[in-house]
Amino acid sequence: MADGPKAVIVTFHTNTEAMKCGDVCKRHGIAGRLVSIPRDISAGCGYAWRTEAAELDRFLTFLERQSIEHEAVHLRSL
């Protein structure tokens, strides 16, 4: 993986969890956005949350507190 800025793609088992994540994150001002899953990632639904790698710990803690289950975490170069 190339050096430089990194992004995190967090996938979900269902569209319901992905949409819940998007709504709750927007209300709470959590950095990131819902995106379509990149073709090289296999996941339970077609959406993922994309955020900066520096935000990963904060984001995962937030998901846990909001009872939002995620499927996997993928680190990407920008």
C-alpha distances in whole Angstrom, upper triangle without the diagonal:
4,7,9,11,10,12,13,15,18,20,24,26,28,29,31,29,27,30,31,28,28,31,31,28,30,33,32,30,26,23,21,23,23,21,21,19,16,18,15,16,19,21,25,25,24,23,21,20,18,17,16,14,16,19,18,20,23,22,23,26,27,27,28,31,32,32,29,27,24,22,18,15,12,9,8,7,10
4,6,9,9,12,14,16,20,22,26,29,31,31,33,31,28,31,32,29,29,32,32,29,30,33,32,29,26,23,21,23,24,22,23,21,18,19,17,18,22,24,28,28,26,25,22,21,18,18,15,14,16,19,19,22,24,23,24,27,28,28,30,33,33,34,31,29,26,25,21,18,15,11,9,6,9
4,7,8,12,14,17,20,23,27,30,32,32,34,32,29,31,32,29,29,32,32,28,30,33,31,28,25,22,21,23,24,23,24,22,20,22,20,21,24,26,29,29,28,26,23,22,18,17,14,13,14,18,18,20,22,22,23,26,27,28,30,32,33,33,31,30,26,26,22,19,16,12,10,7,9
4,6,10,13,16,19,22,26,29,31,31,33,30,27,30,31,27,26,30,29,26,27,30,28,25,22,19,18,20,22,21,23,22,20,22,21,21,25,26,29,29,27,25,22,20,17,15,12,11,12,15,16,19,21,21,22,25,26,26,28,30,31,32,30,29,26,26,22,18,16,12,10,7,7
4,7,10,13,17,20,23,27,28,28,30,27,24,26,27,24,23,26,26,22,23,26,24,21,19,15,14,17,19,18,20,19,18,21,20,20,23,24,27,26,24,22,19,17,13,11,8,8,9,12,13,16,17,17,19,22,22,23,25,27,28,29,26,26,23,23,20,16,14,10,9,6,6
4,7,10,13,16,20,23,25,25,27,24,21,23,24,21,20,24,23,20,21,25,23,20,17,14,13,15,17,16,18,16,15,18,17,16,20,20,23,23,21,19,16,14,11,9,6,5,8,10,11,14,15,15,16,19,20,20,22,25,25,26,23,23,19,19,16,13,10,7,5,5,6
4,7,10,13,17,20,22,21,23,20,17,20,21,17,17,20,20,17,18,22,20,18,15,12,10,11,13,12,14,13,13,16,15,14,17,17,20,19,18,15,12,10,7,6,4,5,8,9,9,13,14,12,14,17,17,17,20,22,22,23,20,20,16,17,14,10,8,6,5,6,6
4,6,10,13,17,18,18,20,17,15,17,18,15,15,18,18,15,17,20,19,17,14,11,9,11,12,11,13,12,12,15,14,12,15,15,17,17,16,13,10,8,6,5,6,5,9,9,7,11,12,10,11,15,15,14,17,19,19,20,17,16,13,13,10,7,6,5,6,9,10
4,6,10,13,15,15,17,14,12,15,16,13,13,17,17,15,17,20,19,18,14,13,10,10,9,9,10,8,9,12,12,9,12,11,14,13,12,10,6,6,5,7,9,9,12,11,10,13,14,11,12,15,15,14,17,19,18,18,15,14,11,11,8,6,5,6,7,11,11
4,7,10,12,13,14,11,9,13,13,10,12,15,15,13,16,18,18,17,14,13,10,10,9,10,11,9,11,14,14,10,12,10,12,11,11,9,5,5,6,8,11,11,14,12,9,12,13,10,9,13,13,11,13,16,15,15,12,10,7,7,6,5,6,9,11,14,15
4,7,9,10,12,9,8,11,13,10,12,15,16,15,17,20,19,19,16,16,13,12,10,10,10,8,10,13,12,9,9,6,8,8,8,7,5,7,9,12,14,14,17,15,13,15,16,13,12,15,15,12,14,17,16,15,11,9,6,5,5,6,8,11,13,17,18
4,6,7,9,6,6,10,10,9,11,14,15,14,17,19,19,20,17,17,15,14,11,12,11,10,13,15,15,12,10,7,6,6,8,7,6,9,12,14,17,17,20,18,15,17,17,14,12,15,15,11,13,16,14,13,9,7,5,5,7,9,12,15,17,20,21
4,7,9,7,8,11,12,12,14,16,17,17,20,22,22,23,20,21,19,17,14,15,14,12,15,16,16,13,11,7,4,6,9,9,10,12,15,18,21,21,24,21,18,20,20,17,15,18,17,14,15,18,16,14,10,8,7,6,9,12,14,18,20,24,25
4,5,5,6,9,10,11,13,15,16,17,19,20,21,22,20,21,19,16,13,14,13,12,16,17,18,15,13,9,6,5,8,9,10,13,16,19,22,23,25,23,20,22,22,18,17,20,18,15,16,19,16,14,11,9,9,9,12,15,17,20,22,25,26
4,5,5,6,8,10,10,12,14,15,16,18,20,21,19,20,17,14,11,12,11,11,15,17,18,15,14,11,8,5,7,7,9,11,15,18,22,23,25,22,21,23,22,18,18,20,19,15,18,19,16,15,12,11,11,12,14,16,18,21,22,25,25
4,5,5,6,9,10,11,12,14,15,17,18,20,18,20,18,15,12,14,14,15,19,20,22,19,17,14,11,9,11,10,11,13,17,19,23,24,26,23,21,22,22,18,18,19,17,14,16,17,14,13,10,10,11,13,16,18,20,23,24,27,27
4,6,5,6,9,10,10,12,14,15,16,18,16,17,16,14,11,13,14,14,18,20,21,17,16,12,10,9,11,9,10,11,14,17,20,21,23,19,18,19,18,15,14,16,14,10,12,14,11,10,6,7,8,10,13,15,17,20,22,25,25
4,5,5,6,9,10,10,12,14,15,16,14,15,13,10,8,10,10,11,15,17,18,15,15,11,10,8,9,6,6,7,11,14,17,19,21,18,16,18,17,14,14,16,14,11,14,15,13,12,9,9,8,10,12,13,15,18,19,22,22
4,5,5,6,9,10,11,12,14,15,14,15,13,11,8,11,12,13,17,20,21,18,18,15,13,11,11,8,9,10,13,15,19,21,23,19,19,20,19,15,16,18,15,13,16,16,13,13,10,12,12,14,16,17,19,21,22,25,24
4,5,5,6,8,10,11,12,14,13,15,14,12,10,14,15,16,20,22,24,21,20,17,15,13,14,11,11,11,14,16,20,21,22,19,18,19,17,14,14,15,13,10,13,13,10,10,8,10,11,14,16,17,20,22,23,26,26
4,6,5,6,8,10,11,12,10,12,11,9,8,12,14,15,18,21,22,19,19,16,15,13,14,10,9,8,11,12,16,17,18,15,14,15,14,10,11,13,10,8,11,12,9,10,7,9,9,12,14,14,17,19,20,23,22
4,6,5,6,9,10,10,9,10,9,7,6,10,12,14,17,20,22,19,20,17,16,14,13,10,9,7,10,12,15,18,19,15,15,17,15,12,14,15,12,11,14,15,12,13,11,13,12,15,16,16,18,19,20,22,21
4,6,5,6,9,10,10,12,12,10,10,13,16,18,21,24,26,23,23,20,19,17,16,13,13,11,14,15,18,21,21,18,18,19,17,14,16,16,13,12,15,15,11,13,11,14,15,18,19,19,21,23,24,26,25
4,5,5,6,9,8,11,12,11,12,15,18,19,23,26,27,24,24,21,20,18,18,15,14,12,14,15,18,20,20,16,16,17,14,12,13,13,10,9,12,11,8,11,9,13,14,17,19,19,21,22,24,26,25
4,5,5,6,5,8,8,8,10,13,17,18,21,24,25,22,23,20,20,18,18,14,13,10,11,11,14,16,16,13,13,14,12,9,11,12,9,9,12,12,10,12,11,14,14,17,18,17,19,20,21,23,22
4,5,5,6,8,9,8,10,14,17,19,22,25,27,24,25,23,22,20,19,15,14,11,13,13,16,18,18,15,16,18,15,12,15,16,12,13,16,15,13,16,14,17,17,20,21,20,21,22,22,24,22
4,6,8,11,12,12,14,17,20,22,25,29,30,27,28,25,25,22,22,19,17,15,16,16,18,21,20,17,18,19,16,14,16,16,12,13,16,14,12,15,14,18,19,22,23,22,24,25,26,27,26
4,6,9,11,12,15,18,22,23,26,29,30,27,28,25,25,23,23,20,18,15,16,14,17,19,18,14,16,16,12,11,14,13,10,11,14,12,11,14,14,17,18,21,22,21,23,23,25,26,25
4,6,9,11,13,17,20,22,24,28,29,26,28,25,26,24,23,19,17,14,14,12,14,17,16,12,15,15,12,11,14,14,11,13,16,15,14,17,16,19,19,22,22,20,22,22,23,24,22
4,6,9,12,15,18,19,21,25,26,23,25,22,23,21,21,17,14,11,11,9,11,13,13,9,11,12,9,7,11,11,9,10,14,13,12,15,14,16,16,19,19,17,18,18,19,21,20
4,7,11,13,17,18,19,23,24,22,24,22,23,21,20,16,13,10,9,6,8,11,10,8,10,12,10,8,12,13,11,13,16,16,15,18,16,18,17,19,18,16,17,16,16,17,16
4,7,9,13,14,16,19,20,18,20,19,20,18,17,13,10,7,5,4,7,10,11,9,10,13,12,9,12,15,13,13,17,17,16,18,16,17,15,17,16,14,14,14,14,15,14
4,6,10,12,14,18,19,17,19,17,18,16,14,10,8,6,5,7,10,13,15,12,13,16,15,12,14,17,14,14,18,19,17,18,15,17,15,17,16,15,15,15,15,17,15
4,7,9,12,15,17,15,16,14,15,12,10,7,6,5,6,9,13,15,17,15,15,18,17,13,15,18,16,14,18,19,17,18,14,15,13,15,15,14,14,16,15,18,16
4,6,9,12,14,12,14,13,14,11,8,6,5,6,7,10,13,16,18,16,16,19,19,16,17,20,19,17,20,22,20,20,17,17,14,15,15,14,13,15,14,16,14
4,6,9,12,10,12,11,12,9,6,5,6,9,9,13,16,18,21,19,19,22,22,18,19,23,21,19,22,24,22,22,18,18,15,15,15,14,14,15,15,17,16
4,6,8,7,8,8,10,8,5,5,6,9,9,13,16,17,20,19,17,21,21,18,18,22,21,19,21,24,22,22,18,17,13,12,12,12,11,13,12,15,15
4,6,6,8,10,13,11,9,9,9,11,11,14,16,17,20,20,18,22,23,20,20,24,23,21,24,27,25,25,21,20,16,15,13,13,11,12,11,13,13
4,6,8,10,13,12,10,11,12,15,15,18,20,20,24,23,22,25,26,23,23,27,27,24,27,30,28,27,24,22,18,16,15,15,13,15,13,15,16
4,7,10,13,13,12,13,13,15,15,18,19,19,23,23,21,24,26,23,22,26,26,24,26,29,28,27,24,21,18,15,13,13,11,13,12,14,15
4,6,10,11,10,11,10,13,13,16,18,17,21,21,18,21,23,20,19,23,23,21,23,26,25,24,20,18,14,12,10,10,8,11,11,14,16
4,7,9,9,11,11,14,15,18,20,20,24,23,20,23,24,21,20,23,24,21,22,26,24,23,19,17,13,10,10,12,11,14,15,18,20
4,6,7,9,9,12,14,17,20,20,23,21,19,21,22,19,18,21,21,18,19,23,21,19,16,13,10,7,8,11,11,15,16,19,21
4,7,9,10,13,16,19,22,22,25,23,20,22,23,20,18,21,21,17,19,22,20,18,15,12,10,8,10,13,14,18,19,23,24
4,6,8,12,14,18,21,22,25,23,20,23,23,19,19,22,21,17,19,22,20,18,14,13,11,10,12,14,15,18,19,22,23
4,7,11,13,17,20,21,24,22,20,23,23,20,20,23,22,19,21,24,21,20,16,15,13,12,13,14,15,17,18,21,20
4,7,10,13,17,18,21,19,17,20,20,16,17,20,18,16,19,21,18,18,14,13,11,11,12,13,13,16,16,19,18
4,6,10,13,14,17,15,14,16,17,13,13,17,15,13,16,18,17,16,13,12,9,10,10,10,10,12,13,16,16
4,7,10,12,14,12,11,14,13,10,11,14,13,11,15,16,15,15,12,12,10,11,11,10,10,12,13,15,15
4,7,9,12,10,10,13,13,10,12,15,14,13,17,19,17,18,15,15,12,14,12,10,10,10,10,12,11
4,6,8,7,7,11,11,8,11,14,13,13,16,18,17,19,16,17,14,15,14,11,11,10,10,12,11
4,5,5,7,10,11,10,12,15,15,15,18,20,20,21,19,19,17,18,15,12,11,9,9,10,9
4,5,5,9,10,10,11,14,15,15,17,19,20,21,19,19,16,17,14,10,10,7,9,10,10
4,6,8,9,10,12,13,14,16,18,19,20,22,20,20,18,19,17,13,13,11,12,13,13
4,6,5,6,9,10,10,12,14,15,16,18,17,17,16,17,16,12,13,12,13,15,15
4,5,5,6,9,10,10,12,14,15,16,15,15,13,14,12,9,10,10,12,14,15
4,5,5,6,9,10,11,12,14,15,15,15,13,15,14,11,13,13,16,18,19
4,6,5,6,9,10,11,12,14,14,15,14,17,16,13,16,15,18,19,20
4,5,5,6,9,10,11,12,11,12,11,14,13,11,13,14,16,18,19
4,5,5,6,9,10,10,9,10,9,11,11,10,13,14,17,19,20
4,5,5,6,9,10,10,11,12,14,14,13,16,17,20,23,23
4,5,5,6,9,9,11,11,15,15,14,17,18,21,23,24
4,5,5,6,5,7,8,12,13,13,16,17,20,23,23
4,5,5,6,7,9,12,14,14,18,19,22,25,26
4,6,8,10,12,16,17,17,21,22,25,28,28
4,6,9,11,15,17,17,21,22,25,28,28
4,6,10,13,15,17,20,22,25,28,29
4,7,10,13,14,17,20,22,25,26
4,7,10,12,15,18,21,24,25
4,6,8,12,15,17,21,22
4,7,10,14,16,20,22
4,7,10,13,17,19
4,7,10,14,16
4,6,10,12
4,7,10
4,6
4
